Amino acid sequence: MSTPRPTPPRVPAAERGATRIADRVVAKIAAQAAREALTRPAPDATPPHATVTVHHDIARVRVVLELPYPSDLAAQCAAVRRHVALRVEECADMAVPEVDVDIEHLRPARPAAGRDRRVR
């Protein structure tokens, strides 16, 4: 007769398995965070779009957006970088070592005076 094998200790449910967050989900978090960071979006601007590459728990983010002109472009990009990194870290529990911001288009903050008038 063989001796019964001891039962291995039970692992708590919170410690079993793994959680994987899809790249597209992290991209949606990043795009929403970019929208939140833009205090003065350009009128009729296309909402920010993000692409993300995730490797283990590290997310590299690229955000494409339109900004109003004239405005402080560097300050707006810095605010987007900070807020996107913070929100991805909070929501997805991923390190964000870099956030690349591409300004795709500059939109006038308001129509130029005289451009809408017709000459008779």
C-alpha positions, 0 to 999 in steps of 0.5 A, a space after each residue: 500500500 502506498 502512502 497518500 500524497 500530502 495535499 499542496 497548500 491552497 493558493 489564495 484566489 488573488 494570487 492565482 493566474 495572471 491579468 493581461 490588459 490588451 494594448 487597445 485598452 491601454 490606448 483608450 485610457 491614454 487617449 482619454 487622459 490626453 483629452 482630460 489634459 487639454 484644457 483648451 482644445 481647438 474648436 472642431 478638433 479631432 479627439 486625441 488618438 493613442 497607440 500603445 506597445 505593452 511589454 510585460 508591465 511597461 507601456 510605451 505610448 504615442 499620442 496624436 492630437 490637434 492643438 489650437 494655435 496660437 497657444 503654448 504648444 510645449 506646455 500643452 504637450 508636457 501636460 499631456 505627457 504627465 497626465 497620460 503617464 499618471 492615468 495609465 499607471 493608475 488605471 492599468 498598473 503599468 510603468 510608462 517610461 515615455 509618452 511621445 506626443 505628435 501634433 498632427 494639426 494646428 487649428 486656429 483658436 478663433 477665425 481670423 478677422 476679415 476672413 469670413 467677410 465677402 468682398 462686394 
